[in-house]
């Protein structure tokens, strides 16, 4: 898969994720339930509400940058996150596997 093809697969997956996150944020009860299921009750409720409100209107500027890396660098992981660089890394091999279903490419991130 070329870098352009991997980027296209990722971009299509991101668009799917934005739609999913927006729909989730539009229902406050479902949003809170999903967050609590994933993270427990340890979160800043004011920051979470701000995030939900932004996502509900399609503002996703708080989502970290995403960079495609060779599978060898990620040591066979589908994806990873670096707190130091605030960057999500996703495997080119993973994107290759998901080229026919780009919406699945984002599942590693969600």
C-alpha positions as CSV (number, residue, x, y, z in Angstrom):
1,X,0.0,0.0,0.0
2,X,1.4,3.4,-0.9
3,X,1.6,6.2,1.6
4,X,-1.2,7.9,-0.3
5,X,-3.4,4.8,-0.2
6,X,-2.8,4.4,3.5
7,X,-3.5,8.1,4.1
8,X,-6.8,7.8,2.1
9,X,-7.8,4.7,4.2
10,X,-7.1,6.6,7.4
11,X,-8.9,9.7,6.3
12,X,-12.0,7.7,5.4
13,X,-11.8,6.0,8.8
14,X,-11.4,9.4,10.6
15,X,-14.5,10.7,8.9
16,X,-16.4,7.7,10.1
17,X,-15.1,8.2,13.6
18,X,-16.1,11.9,13.6
19,X,-19.6,10.9,12.7
20,X,-19.7,8.3,15.4
21,X,-18.3,10.7,18.0
22,X,-20.7,13.4,17.0
23,X,-23.7,11.1,17.2
24,X,-22.5,9.8,20.6
25,X,-22.0,13.3,21.9
26,X,-25.5,14.4,20.9
27,X,-27.0,12.0,23.5
28,X,-25.5,13.1,26.9
29,X,-26.7,10.0,28.7
30,X,-25.1,7.6,26.2
31,X,-21.9,9.8,26.1
32,X,-21.5,9.7,29.9
33,X,-22.3,6.0,30.1
34,X,-19.7,5.2,27.4
35,X,-17.0,7.4,29.1
36,X,-17.7,5.8,32.5
37,X,-17.6,2.3,31.0
38,X,-14.2,3.1,29.4
39,X,-12.6,5.2,32.1
40,X,-14.6,4.6,35.3
41,X,-15.6,7.6,37.3
42,X,-12.2,9.3,37.3
43,X,-12.6,12.3,35.0
44,X,-13.1,16.0,35.2
45,X,-16.8,16.4,34.5
46,X,-16.5,20.0,33.4
47,X,-13.8,19.1,30.8
48,X,-15.8,16.1,29.7
49,X,-18.9,18.3,29.2
50,X,-16.9,20.8,27.2
51,X,-15.5,17.9,25.0
52,X,-19.1,16.6,24.5
53,X,-20.4,19.9,23.5
54,X,-17.6,20.4,21.0
55,X,-18.1,17.0,19.5
56,X,-21.8,17.5,19.3
57,X,-21.3,20.4,16.9
58,X,-18.4,18.7,15.0
59,X,-15.4,20.4,16.6
60,X,-12.7,17.8,16.9
61,X,-9.6,20.0,17.3
62,X,-8.7,18.3,20.5
63,X,-8.1,15.0,18.9
64,X,-4.3,14.3,18.6
65,X,-2.4,14.3,15.4
66,X,-2.3,10.8,13.7
67,X,0.8,9.6,12.0
68,X,1.2,6.4,9.9
69,X,4.3,4.4,10.7
70,X,5.8,1.1,9.4
71,X,4.7,-2.0,11.2
72,X,8.3,-2.7,12.2
73,X,8.5,0.6,14.2
74,X,5.3,-0.2,16.1
75,X,6.6,-3.7,16.8
76,X,3.5,-5.4,15.2
77,X,1.0,-3.2,17.2
78,X,-1.9,-1.9,15.2
79,X,-1.5,1.5,16.9
80,X,0.0,3.4,19.8
81,X,-0.2,6.8,21.5
82,X,2.7,8.9,22.8
83,X,1.8,11.2,25.6
84,X,5.2,13.0,25.1
85,X,4.4,14.0,21.5
86,X,0.6,13.9,21.8
87,X,0.5,11.8,18.7
88,X,-1.5,8.7,17.7
89,X,0.6,6.3,15.6
90,X,-1.1,3.7,13.4
91,X,0.5,0.9,11.5
92,X,0.7,0.9,7.7
93,X,0.2,-2.8,7.7
94,X,-3.0,-2.4,9.7
95,X,-4.3,0.2,7.2
96,X,-3.4,-2.2,4.4
97,X,-5.6,-4.9,6.0
98,X,-8.5,-2.4,6.4
99,X,-8.3,-0.8,3.0
100,X,-11.6,-2.4,1.8
101,X,-13.4,-1.3,5.0
102,X,-11.8,2.0,6.0
103,X,-14.4,2.6,8.8
104,X,-12.7,-0.4,10.5
105,X,-9.3,1.3,10.3
106,X,-10.4,3.7,13.1
107,X,-11.5,1.0,15.5
108,X,-8.0,0.7,16.8
109,X,-8.3,4.4,17.9
110,X,-11.7,4.3,19.4
